[in-house]
Amino acid sequence: MSIRNYLKQLQQLAITIGFSRSRYRFFLKSSIAGIDEKSRRLIAATDYYGTDIRPISTAAPFGQSMLVLAPHQDDEAIGCGGAMALQVESGGRLTTVVLQDGGSEHLAVNMTRDALTQLRNQESTNAAAVLGLPAPTFLNLQSLSASHVDAVNFLRRLIAEQRVDAIFTPHILDDHIDHRSTNLILADALCGISHDVRVFGYEVWGLAVPNVIVPIDRVVHKKMDMLRCFPFANSAVDYLNATIGLNMYRSRLLPVDEAKYAECFFEINKTDFIDMVSSVISQRG
């Protein structure tokens, strides 16, 4: 089947069944699992379904125990800083784990790897303090793929001990190798978890096809303050304006005048997340 015909057929399916959390599993299993990698990349790189699929507006708390996974220091603020702020406001539990050490560019900035890691960890610690949170847990892994087993074991213990029921991670088709590795690590960790977990894929380097949207007007100033805590990253890319611009753009998916800023997510249950990682991410390497 050509990609043109496939997209047309899938669009009709989306229009017919809608895209609510109660129906996404059917949509997912009848679509993504059966397409080739080139088609997945094309769909992931576009907002193809933006006019047909309307995400559900969702409010905090996001579970009783929320976990945010950040491949690097700053991903947590970019992808779900607003949801984090709302979770704290609601009184729900929130833990943040940063996986990679963030020191890969140390030679380019004439620093030792340890010094750059410490700098970036401090920036994430400062961002957490904006919300009144303790410092994230820093795994300080130089390579996520090389440390896969250790990271899986750590997360599995954490999820079980804290009875985590909502996990925020880069969305499944985010085109960054460390973000893909984070999803692989999470999927393997969840294989050993017996209780229900909702997984929310957040946006950093690419747009998701969202089924959940969170208005963040009330806390957008806190998110901006968090983003300002990352001068190292912002010296290369203006993440503050780029991210707030994305959140403004995403608000168009809400009814007129409901909000000026919003974060979008792809929410999926634990079992379907594991299946999706197996069928999508593992094929990309």
C-alpha positions in Angstrom: 0.0 0.0 0.0 1.4 3.4 -0.9 1.9 6.0 1.8 -0.6 8.3 0.2 -3.3 5.6 0.2 -2.3 4.5 3.7 -2.6 8.1 5.1 -5.9 8.6 3.4 -7.3 5.4 4.9 -5.9 6.1 8.3 -7.3 9.6 8.2 -10.8 8.2 7.5 -10.4 5.8 10.4 -9.4 8.6 12.7 -12.4 10.7 11.7 -14.7 7.7 12.1 -13.7 6.5 15.5 -12.3 9.7 17.0 -9.2 9.7 19.2 -10.1 9.5 22.9 -8.2 7.7 25.6 -10.9 5.0 25.6 -10.4 4.2 21.9 -6.7 4.9 21.2 -5.7 1.3 21.6 -7.8 0.2 18.7 -6.5 3.1 16.6 -2.9 2.2 17.5 -3.1 -1.5 16.8 -4.9 -1.0 13.5 -2.4 1.6 12.3 1.2 2.0 13.6 2.0 -1.7 14.0 1.5 -2.4 10.3 3.4 0.3 8.6 7.0 0.5 7.5 9.7 2.7 9.0 9.7 5.3 6.3 6.0 5.8 6.8 6.4 6.1 10.6 9.0 8.8 10.1 6.8 10.7 7.7 3.9 10.6 10.1 6.1 11.6 13.1 7.6 14.5 11.2 4.2 16.1 10.4 1.1 17.3 12.2 -0.9 15.4 9.7 -3.8 14.6 11.9 -4.0 18.0 13.6 -7.3 18.9 12.2 -9.0 15.6 12.7 -7.7 14.3 16.1 -8.6 16.4 19.1 -6.8 15.8 22.3 -8.7 15.6 25.6 -8.1 18.4 28.1 -6.7 17.0 31.3 -5.8 18.5 34.7 -3.6 17.6 37.5 -3.0 15.5 39.5 -1.4 13.1 37.1 -1.7 10.1 39.3 -0.8 9.8 43.0 2.9 9.3 42.2 4.3 11.0 39.1 7.7 10.3 37.7 9.4 12.5 35.1 12.2 10.9 33.0 14.6 13.4 31.5 17.3 12.0 29.1 19.3 15.2 29.7 19.2 18.1 32.1 16.5 20.5 30.7 14.3 18.0 28.9 12.0 17.9 32.0 11.4 21.7 31.8 11.0 21.8 28.1 8.6 18.8 27.8 6.5 18.9 30.9 7.5 21.8 33.1 3.9 23.0 33.2 2.5 19.6 34.1 5.2 19.4 36.8 4.1 22.7 38.3 0.5 21.7 38.2 1.3 18.4 39.9 3.1 20.2 42.7 0.1 22.6 43.1 -2.3 19.7 43.3 -0.3 18.1 46.2 0.5 15.0 44.2 3.9 13.3 44.5 6.5 14.1 41.9 10.0 12.6 41.3 12.4 13.5 38.5 15.2 11.3 37.2 17.9 12.6 34.8 19.5 9.7 33.0 22.5 10.9 30.9 25.3 13.0 32.5 25.0 15.8 30.0 28.7 16.0 29.5 29.1 14.9 25.9 30.0 18.4 24.7 32.7 19.0 27.2 35.5 19.2 24.7 33.7 21.7 22.6 33.3 24.1 25.5 36.8 23.4 26.9 35.7 21.8 30.1 36.2 18.4 31.7 33.3 16.0 31.5 32.9 16.0 35.2 32.8 19.8 35.4 30.2 20.1 32.6 28.1 17.4 34.3 28.2 19.2 37.6 27.2 22.5 35.8 24.3 20.9 34.1 23.1 19.0 37.2 23.1 22.3 39.1 21.0 23.9 36.4 18.4 21.1 36.8 18.6 21.4 40.6 17.9 25.1 40.2 14.9 24.4 38.0 13.5 22.0 40.5 13.8 24.6 43.2 11.6 26.9 41.2 8.8 24.5 42.0 9.9 23.9 45.6 11.2 20.4 44.7 14.4 18.7 45.8 17.1 18.0 43.3 16.4 15.4 40.7 18.0 12.0 40.9 21.0 12.1 38.5 22.1 8.7 37.2 25.1 10.5 35.4 25.3 7.8 32.7 27.7 8.6 29.9 25.9 6.2 27.5 22.3 5.1 27.9 22.7 2.2 25.5 25.8 0.9 27.3 24.2 1.3 30.7 20.8 -0.1 29.7 20.6 -2.9 32.2 21.7 -0.8 35.2 19.2 2.0 34.2 16.4 -0.6 33.8 17.0 -2.1 37.2 17.1 1.3 38.9 13.8 2.5 37.3 12.1 -0.8 38.0 12.9 -0.5 41.7 11.9 3.1 41.9 8.6 2.6 40.1 7.8 -0.4 42.4 8.9 1.3 45.6 7.1 4.6 45.0 4.1 2.9 43.4 4.5 5.3 40.4 1.3 5.4 38.4 2.1 8.2 35.9 5.4 8.5 34.0 6.4 11.4 31.7 9.0 10.5 29.1 10.0 11.9 25.6 7.3 10.8 23.2 7.8 7.6 21.4 8.9 9.0 18.0 11.0 11.9 19.2 14.0 11.8 16.9 16.9 11.8 19.3 18.9 8.7 20.1 19.0 9.3 23.8 15.3 9.9 23.9 14.7 6.7 22.0 17.0 4.9 24.5 15.0 6.3 27.4 11.9 4.8 26.0 13.6 1.4 25.6 14.9 1.6 29.2 11.4 2.5 30.4 9.7 -0.3 28.5 12.0 -2.9 29.9 11.6 -1.5 33.4 7.8 -1.6 33.1 7.9 -5.3 32.1 8.6 -6.1 35.7 5.8 -3.9 37.2 2.5 -5.4 38.2 0.4 -2.3 38.9 -1.2 0.0 36.4 0.9 2.8 35.0 0.0 5.6 32.5 2.8 6.8 30.3 2.7 10.4 28.9 5.0 11.1 25.9 6.1 14.7 26.0 7.4 16.9 23.2 11.0 18.1 22.9 12.5 17.7 19.4 9.4 16.8 17.5 5.6 17.1 17.6 3.5 14.2 18.9 0.1 13.3 17.7 -1.5 14.2 21.0 -4.5 12.6 22.7 -4.0 14.7 25.9 -3.6 18.4 26.3 -2.9 20.3 29.5 -3.7 24.1 29.8 -0.8 25.7 31.7 -1.7 29.4 31.8 -1.8 29.4 35.5 1.8 28.1 35.8 3.4 29.3 32.6 5.5 31.9 34.5 6.9 29.0 36.6 7.8 27.0 33.5 9.5 30.1 32.0 11.5 30.5 35.3 12.5 26.8 35.0 13.7 27.3 31.5 15.8 30.3 32.5 17.7 28.0 34.8 19.5 26.4 31.8 21.9 29.0 30.5 24.3 26.3 29.1 21.6 24.8 26.9 20.1 28.2 26.1 23.5 29.4 24.9 23.2 27.0 22.0 19.4 27.0 21.3 16.9 29.6 22.6 14.8 26.9 24.4 12.9 29.4 26.4 11.3 31.2 23.4 11.1 28.0 21.3 9.3 26.1 24.1 6.9 28.9 25.1 6.2 29.4 21.4 5.4 25.7 21.0 3.1 25.9 24.1 1.3 28.9 22.5 0.9 27.0 19.2 -0.4 23.9 21.0 -3.2 26.0 22.7 -4.9 26.2 19.3 -6.1 22.6 19.9 -8.3 23.9 22.8 -11.6 25.8 22.4 -11.2 29.5 21.7 -10.2 31.6 24.7 -9.8 28.5 27.0 -6.0 29.0 27.3 -3.1 30.7 25.7 -0.5 28.1 26.6 -0.7 24.3 26.7 1.4 21.2 26.8 0.5 18.2 24.6 1.1 14.5 25.4 0.5 11.1 24.0 -0.9 9.1 26.8 -0.9 5.3 26.7 -1.2 2.5 29.2 1.7 0.4 30.3 1.0 -2.7 28.2 0.4 -0.8 25.0 3.5 1.3 25.6 5.6 -1.8 25.9 4.1 -3.2 22.7 4.6 0.1 20.9 8.2 0.4 21.9 8.8 -3.1 20.6 7.1 -2.4 17.3 8.4 1.1 16.6 11.5 2.1 18.5 13.4 -1.2 18.4 13.2 -1.2 14.6 15.0 2.2 14.4 18.1 1.2 16.4 
